[in-house]
Amino acid sequence: MTLVVLIGGARSGKSRLAVERARAEGGPVTFIATGEPGDEEMAERIARHRAERPASWTTVEEPVALADALAAVPPGETAIVDCLSLWVANLAGRDVEAAGAAAARVAAARDGLTIAVTNEVGLGIVPEGALARAYRDRLGRVNALWVEAADEAWFVVAGRRLRLE
């Protein structure tokens, strides 16, 4: 029962590190993908991520019901959640903080390694628009809940991990 959170900027190497950690475990892996191919650029990103994963891994595409998807992963199997950032965006209009806390509890209680990938979007300037500020704030709260529940948390910068204590 280990929950690992990899948090960092966009394109910082979080997903690659998650895949490497899961491969090192050596057992079966379920990859829970929260992104949806809403446009061509996103479809290309999803295809690139799929190509990085072994074909033997199970992929579950679940943009909303993350706690249910995590609960369905077989005991002892590694689960990767990629990513919380898109999941929070998908939950617009819902109680994101409650859903985030519930999903983090399920992840932390699993019998098996769970690796969650998420973006840190609160290190830059304050967004100009109210919608962007609200998203930044919601994601920040969800990230804090997941890191609090985690056994390990890593800040990822330029492909390097810095342990968060």
Backbone as CSV, one residue per row, in Angstrom:
resi,resn,N_x,N_y,N_z,CA_x,CA_y,CA_z,C_x,C_y,C_z
1,MET,0.837,-1.183,0.000,0.000,0.000,0.000,0.874,1.235,0.000
2,THR,1.240,1.695,-1.152,2.067,2.884,-1.271,1.433,3.818,-2.279
3,LEU,1.259,5.064,-1.872,0.790,6.105,-2.778,1.954,7.052,-3.030
4,VAL,2.282,7.238,-4.304,3.352,8.123,-4.731,2.733,9.218,-5.586
5,VAL,3.043,10.473,-5.280,2.560,11.602,-6.081,3.761,12.268,-6.739
6,LEU,3.667,12.436,-8.064,4.674,13.155,-8.843,4.033,14.452,-9.310
7,ILE,4.537,15.574,-8.812,3.956,16.875,-9.106,5.017,17.777,-9.711
8,GLY,4.643,18.516,-10.731,5.605,19.421,-11.362,4.965,20.153,-12.521
9,GLY,5.773,20.872,-13.236,5.300,21.655,-14.372,4.990,20.777,-15.571
10,ALA,4.350,21.386,-16.542,4.026,20.689,-17.782,5.309,20.264,-18.480
11,ARG,5.301,19.049,-19.032,6.424,18.512,-19.797,7.707,18.396,-18.966
12,SER,7.564,18.191,-17.665,8.735,18.109,-16.792,9.275,16.698,-16.611
13,GLY,8.579,15.691,-17.147,9.048,14.313,-17.028,8.279,13.473,-16.035
14,LYS,7.182,13.987,-15.517,6.402,13.254,-14.509,5.886,11.920,-15.037
15,SER,5.275,11.936,-16.207,4.698,10.705,-16.765,5.780,9.669,-17.045
16,ARG,6.910,10.116,-17.561,8.019,9.197,-17.829,8.492,8.541,-16.536
17,LEU,8.622,9.328,-15.477,9.049,8.783,-14.188,8.012,7.811,-13.626
18,ALA,6.724,8.108,-13.828,5.673,7.200,-13.364,5.773,5.859,-14.080
19,VAL,5.972,5.900,-15.385,6.107,4.668,-16.173,7.342,3.891,-15.724
20,GLU,8.453,4.571,-15.512,9.675,3.903,-15.063,9.471,3.228,-13.710
21,ARG,8.816,3.913,-12.793,8.573,3.350,-11.448,7.677,2.120,-11.539
22,ALA,6.636,2.207,-12.359,5.728,1.068,-12.520,6.445,-0.113,-13.157
23,ARG,7.269,0.151,-14.160,8.047,-0.931,-14.795,8.959,-1.603,-13.777
24,ALA,9.567,-0.818,-12.896,10.489,-1.347,-11.895,9.782,-2.276,-10.909
25,GLU,8.481,-2.087,-10.718,7.721,-2.962,-9.826,7.635,-4.371,-10.395
26,GLY,7.613,-4.469,-11.721,7.664,-5.767,-12.365,6.360,-6.522,-12.494
27,GLY,5.288,-6.028,-11.944,4.021,-6.748,-12.022,3.055,-6.096,-12.990
28,PRO,1.816,-6.552,-12.967,0.804,-5.961,-13.840,0.513,-4.512,-13.461
29,VAL,0.126,-3.729,-14.468,-0.128,-2.297,-14.275,-1.444,-1.928,-14.941
30,THR,-2.230,-1.128,-14.231,-3.406,-0.490,-14.818,-3.132,0.995,-14.892
31,PHE,-3.234,1.522,-16.095,-2.994,2.939,-16.355,-4.355,3.616,-16.469
32,ILE,-4.661,4.516,-15.538,-5.931,5.244,-15.548,-5.685,6.597,-16.195
33,ALA,-6.208,6.756,-17.396,-6.029,7.981,-18.183,-7.245,8.870,-17.993
34,THR,-7.017,10.101,-17.563,-8.131,11.019,-17.306,-8.372,11.999,-18.448
35,GLY,-7.442,12.075,-19.385,-7.567,13.020,-20.494,-8.483,12.510,-21.585
36,GLU,-9.095,13.429,-22.271,-9.945,13.108,-23.409,-9.416,13.840,-24.639
37,PRO,-9.445,13.187,-25.803,-8.906,13.817,-27.021,-9.875,14.839,-27.622
38,GLY,-9.982,15.995,-26.966,-10.916,17.023,-27.416,-10.490,17.756,-28.672
39,ASP,-9.209,17.687,-29.000,-8.708,18.326,-30.216,-7.520,17.519,-30.741
40,GLU,-7.012,17.916,-31.885,-5.936,17.160,-32.534,-4.663,17.132,-31.693
41,GLU,-4.319,18.253,-31.098,-3.096,18.318,-30.289,-3.193,17.378,-29.088
42,MET,-4.361,17.342,-28.431,-4.538,16.459,-27.281,-4.536,14.998,-27.719
43,ALA,-5.131,14.710,-28.857,-5.118,13.344,-29.381,-3.684,12.888,-29.637
44,GLU,-2.838,13.782,-30.137,-1.427,13.448,-30.374,-0.700,13.190,-29.060
45,ARG,-0.980,13.992,-28.041,-0.361,13.783,-26.730,-0.741,12.419,-26.163
46,ILE,-2.025,12.090,-26.277,-2.504,10.807,-25.763,-1.824,9.668,-26.506
47,ALA,-1.717,9.775,-27.813,-1.053,8.737,-28.617,0.407,8.594,-28.213
48,ARG,1.084,9.700,-27.963,2.491,9.670,-27.552,2.640,8.965,-26.201
49,HIS,1.749,9.289,-25.266,1.798,8.637,-23.953,1.523,7.140,-24.080
50,ARG,0.548,6.759,-24.901,0.247,5.331,-25.101,1.473,4.594,-25.621
51,ALA,2.187,5.218,-26.551,3.366,4.584,-27.155,4.476,4.355,-26.134
52,GLU,4.504,5.146,-25.062,5.527,5.012,-24.029,5.249,3.837,-23.088
53,ARG,4.023,3.335,-23.095,3.629,2.282,-22.161,3.723,0.911,-22.815
54,PRO,4.087,-0.104,-22.020,4.075,-1.467,-22.550,2.665,-1.866,-22.984
55,ALA,2.577,-2.600,-24.070,1.281,-3.042,-24.601,0.557,-3.974,-23.633
56,SER,1.293,-4.610,-22.741,0.684,-5.547,-21.794,-0.078,-4.849,-20.666
57,TRP,0.122,-3.555,-20.504,-0.573,-2.831,-19.450,-2.031,-2.627,-19.829
58,THR,-2.884,-2.623,-18.824,-4.300,-2.324,-19.010,-4.474,-0.805,-18.965
59,THR,-5.216,-0.266,-19.920,-5.530,1.162,-19.906,-7.017,1.330,-19.647
60,VAL,-7.330,2.167,-18.671,-8.709,2.513,-18.342,-8.852,4.008,-18.591
61,GLU,-9.725,4.371,-19.510,-9.964,5.785,-19.793,-11.147,6.229,-18.947
62,GLU,-10.859,7.032,-17.929,-11.890,7.473,-16.999,-11.691,8.945,-16.651
63,PRO,-12.423,9.826,-17.308,-12.237,11.257,-17.096,-12.877,11.809,-15.822
64,VAL,-13.786,11.052,-15.176,-14.530,11.609,-14.042,-14.515,10.702,-12.812
65,ALA,-14.902,9.448,-12.945,-15.104,8.544,-11.805,-13.778,7.910,-11.365
66,LEU,-12.867,8.740,-10.894,-11.521,8.278,-10.552,-11.517,7.322,-9.368
67,ALA,-12.259,7.635,-8.309,-12.284,6.745,-7.136,-12.785,5.358,-7.530
68,ASP,-13.807,5.294,-8.371,-14.332,4.003,-8.829,-13.301,3.260,-9.665
69,ALA,-12.616,3.972,-10.545,-11.595,3.342,-11.384,-10.466,2.778,-10.527
70,LEU,-10.041,3.520,-9.518,-8.987,3.039,-8.622,-9.448,1.821,-7.830
71,ALA,-10.679,1.856,-7.360,-11.208,0.737,-6.569,-11.315,-0.535,-7.405
72,ALA,-11.445,-0.390,-8.717,-11.585,-1.548,-9.598,-10.256,-2.183,-9.992
73,VAL,-9.135,-1.534,-9.690,-7.827,-2.110,-10.023,-7.595,-3.315,-9.111
74,PRO,-7.225,-4.455,-9.671,-7.038,-5.663,-8.858,-6.009,-5.463,-7.738
75,PRO,-6.246,-6.090,-6.585,-5.288,-5.991,-5.474,-3.899,-6.443,-5.904
76,GLY,-2.891,-5.752,-5.387,-1.509,-6.087,-5.678,-0.981,-5.526,-6.980
77,GLU,-1.860,-5.025,-7.815,-1.458,-4.473,-9.111,-1.087,-2.997,-8.950
78,THR,-0.134,-2.540,-9.744,0.239,-1.125,-9.747,-0.786,-0.331,-10.553
79,ALA,-1.143,0.834,-10.029,-2.043,1.745,-10.739,-1.323,3.065,-10.969
80,ILE,-1.447,3.582,-12.174,-0.949,4.928,-12.486,-2.158,5.785,-12.819
81,VAL,-2.236,6.961,-12.206,-3.261,7.951,-12.526,-2.561,9.084,-13.251
82,ASP,-2.929,9.290,-14.511,-2.293,10.345,-15.309,-3.384,11.072,-16.085
83,CYS,-3.826,12.222,-15.634,-3.289,12.946,-14.515,-4.407,13.619,-13.716
84,LEU,-4.069,14.020,-12.497,-5.036,14.721,-11.651,-5.406,16.080,-12.226
85,SER,-4.496,16.706,-12.938,-4.741,18.046,-13.500,-5.922,18.030,-14.468
86,LEU,-5.924,17.057,-15.379,-7.038,16.945,-16.330,-8.297,16.488,-15.619
87,TRP,-8.157,15.604,-14.654,-9.311,15.123,-13.896,-10.029,16.271,-13.204
88,VAL,-9.269,17.163,-12.556,-9.878,18.319,-11.885,-10.610,19.198,-12.903
89,ALA,-10.012,19.403,-14.063,-10.672,20.193,-15.109,-11.969,19.514,-15.563
90,ASN,-11.980,18.196,-15.607,-13.167,17.453,-16.029,-14.308,17.535,-15.020
91,LEU,-13.997,17.872,-13.772,-14.997,17.913,-12.702,-15.647,19.283,-12.543
92,ALA,-15.517,20.148,-13.504,-16.087,21.497,-13.406,-17.543,21.431,-12.957
93,GLY,-17.886,22.264,-11.988,-19.253,22.319,-11.491,-19.559,21.331,-10.388
94,ARG,-18.596,20.500,-10.029,-18.804,19.517,-8.959,-17.979,19.908,-7.744
95,ASP,-18.217,19.220,-6.636,-17.431,19.448,-5.427,-16.082,18.760,-5.596
96,VAL,-15.151,19.477,-6.202,-13.848,18.921,-6.561,-13.059,18.516,-5.323
97,GLU,-13.117,19.318,-4.291,-12.337,19.018,-3.096,-12.807,17.718,-2.437
98,ALA,-14.110,17.513,-2.339,-14.640,16.274,-1.759,-14.286,15.077,-2.642
99,ALA,-14.435,15.233,-3.943,-14.086,14.139,-4.865,-12.596,13.838,-4.796
100,GLY,-11.773,14.886,-4.693,-10.329,14.699,-4.590,-9.942,13.970,-3.318
101,ALA,-10.573,14.342,-2.198,-10.292,13.673,-0.928,-10.718,12.215,-0.978
102,ALA,-11.880,11.948,-1.571,-12.372,10.569,-1.658,-11.449,9.719,-2.527
103,ALA,-11.050,10.241,-3.663,-10.165,9.483,-4.554,-8.799,9.261,-3.908
104,ALA,-8.289,10.251,-3.185,-7.002,10.093,-2.500,-7.085,9.009,-1.429
105,ARG,-8.210,8.947,-0.716,-8.379,7.899,0.301,-8.378,6.510,-0.343
106,VAL,-9.081,6.376,-1.466,-9.108,5.087,-2.164,-7.698,4.719,-2.629
107,ALA,-6.984,5.690,-3.200,-5.627,5.435,-3.692,-4.702,5.006,-2.558
108,ALA,-4.776,5.695,-1.434,-3.888,5.405,-0.303,-4.201,4.056,0.345
109,ALA,-5.441,3.615,0.251,-5.851,2.365,0.895,-5.680,1.139,-0.003
110,ARG,-5.359,1.337,-1.270,-5.224,0.215,-2.200,-4.148,-0.778,-1.748
111,ASP,-4.365,-2.032,-2.066,-3.359,-3.067,-1.870,-2.525,-3.122,-3.145
112,GLY,-1.524,-2.276,-3.204,-0.673,-2.175,-4.385,-0.183,-0.742,-4.528
113,LEU,0.827,-0.586,-5.315,1.414,0.729,-5.570,0.467,1.566,-6.424
114,THR,0.266,2.812,-6.033,-0.477,3.774,-6.842,0.433,4.970,-7.072
115,ILE,0.562,5.368,-8.334,1.382,6.521,-8.705,0.463,7.537,-9.361
116,ALA,0.401,8.728,-8.787,-0.442,9.791,-9.338,0.436,10.897,-9.902
117,VAL,0.097,11.340,-11.105,0.800,12.418,-11.792,-0.098,13.649,-11.765
118,THR,0.493,14.810,-11.479,-0.292,16.042,-11.465,0.600,17.242,-11.759
119,ASN,-0.021,18.288,-12.253,0.711,19.523,-12.538,0.654,20.475,-11.357
120,GLU,1.715,21.215,-11.174,1.741,22.327,-10.225,1.543,23.586,-11.049
121,VAL,0.394,24.201,-10.906,0.086,25.389,-11.722,0.094,26.671,-10.899
122,GLY,0.450,26.594,-9.632,0.393,27.760,-8.766,1.705,28.478,-8.549
123,LEU,2.720,28.192,-9.338,4.020,28.816,-9.121,4.242,30.072,-9.962
124,GLY,3.351,30.327,-10.909,3.519,31.470,-11.808,2.728,32.674,-11.335
125,ILE,2.483,33.554,-12.274,1.713,34.756,-11.951,0.258,34.377,-11.690
126,VAL,-0.455,35.247,-11.015,-1.874,35.028,-10.767,-2.609,35.171,-12.096
127,PRO,-3.382,34.142,-12.487,-4.092,34.233,-13.766,-5.043,35.428,-13.792
128,GLU,-5.192,36.000,-14.966,-6.041,37.178,-15.110,-7.524,36.839,-14.982
129,GLY,-7.948,35.721,-15.555,-9.365,35.371,-15.577,-9.825,34.624,-14.349
130,ALA,-11.070,34.849,-13.963,-11.645,34.194,-12.784,-11.687,32.678,-12.948
131,LEU,-12.012,32.203,-14.150,-12.073,30.763,-14.390,-10.712,30.109,-14.197
132,ALA,-9.670,30.736,-14.715,-8.319,30.197,-14.570,-7.864,30.234,-13.113
133,ARG,-8.213,31.306,-12.395,-7.854,31.386,-10.964,-8.575,30.301,-10.171
134,ALA,-9.842,30.081,-10.482,-10.612,29.054,-9.777,-10.019,27.668,-10.029
135,TYR,-9.630,27.395,-11.273,-9.012,26.110,-11.593,-7.700,25.946,-10.821
136,ARG,-6.858,26.968,-10.855,-5.582,26.906,-10.129,-5.811,26.604,-8.658
137,ASP,-6.791,27.257,-8.062,-7.073,27.056,-6.647,-7.606,25.656,-6.364
138,ARG,-8.532,25.167,-7.214,-9.085,23.821,-7.016,-7.996,22.761,-7.168
139,LEU,-7.190,22.890,-8.205,-6.122,21.913,-8.405,-5.126,21.967,-7.251
140,GLY,-4.799,23.148,-6.784,-3.885,23.268,-5.644,-4.407,22.550,-4.410
141,ARG,-5.708,22.685,-4.145,-6.297,21.993,-2.987,-6.277,20.479,-3.182
142,VAL,-6.637,20.018,-4.387,-6.621,18.576,-4.648,-5.193,18.035,-4.544
143,ASN,-4.227,18.740,-5.113,-2.833,18.302,-5.002,-2.415,18.178,-3.544
144,ALA,-2.776,19.159,-2.724,-2.413,19.118,-1.305,-3.043,17.911,-0.609
145,LEU,-4.288,17.590,-0.949,-4.955,16.425,-0.359,-4.242,15.132,-0.738
146,TRP,-3.866,15.012,-1.998,-3.182,13.799,-2.456,-1.793,13.690,-1.838
147,VAL,-1.063,14.785,-1.763,0.278,14.742,-1.164,0.175,14.407,0.322
148,GLU,-0.846,14.942,1.000,-1.046,14.629,2.416,-1.307,13.138,2.617
149,ALA,-2.035,12.517,1.703,-2.357,11.094,1.808,-1.209,10.192,1.353
150,ALA,-0.221,10.773,0.669,0.837,9.996,0.025,1.905,9.517,1.007
151,ASP,2.484,8.379,0.656,3.659,7.870,1.360,4.918,8.551,0.845
152,GLU,4.889,8.903,-0.447,6.003,9.617,-1.087,5.429,10.707,-1.977
153,ALA,6.093,11.852,-1.974,5.726,12.927,-2.892,7.013,13.516,-3.455
154,TRP,6.999,13.733,-4.781,8.178,14.216,-5.489,7.807,15.413,-6.353
155,PHE,8.608,16.462,-6.275,8.467,17.603,-7.173,9.400,17.327,-8.348
156,VAL,8.864,17.370,-9.562,9.627,17.013,-10.748,9.928,18.273,-11.558
157,VAL,11.224,18.487,-11.809,11.688,19.634,-12.586,12.715,19.121,-13.592
158,ALA,12.481,19.371,-14.872,13.421,18.992,-15.930,13.844,17.526,-15.837
159,GLY,12.865,16.672,-15.510,13.137,15.245,-15.441,13.801,14.768,-14.165
160,ARG,14.046,15.677,-13.245,14.679,15.323,-11.963,13.663,15.403,-10.846
161,ARG,13.790,14.498,-9.877,12.874,14.449,-8.743,13.500,15.076,-7.509
162,LEU,12.696,15.854,-6.807,13.089,16.409,-5.514,12.048,15.935,-4.512
163,ARG,12.499,15.219,-3.483,11.547,14.665,-2.503,10.921,15.785,-1.683
164,LEU,9.603,15.690,-1.538,8.874,16.627,-0.684,8.690,15.963,0.680
165,GLU,9.116,16.622,1.712,9.020,16.060,3.063,7.833,16.612,3.791
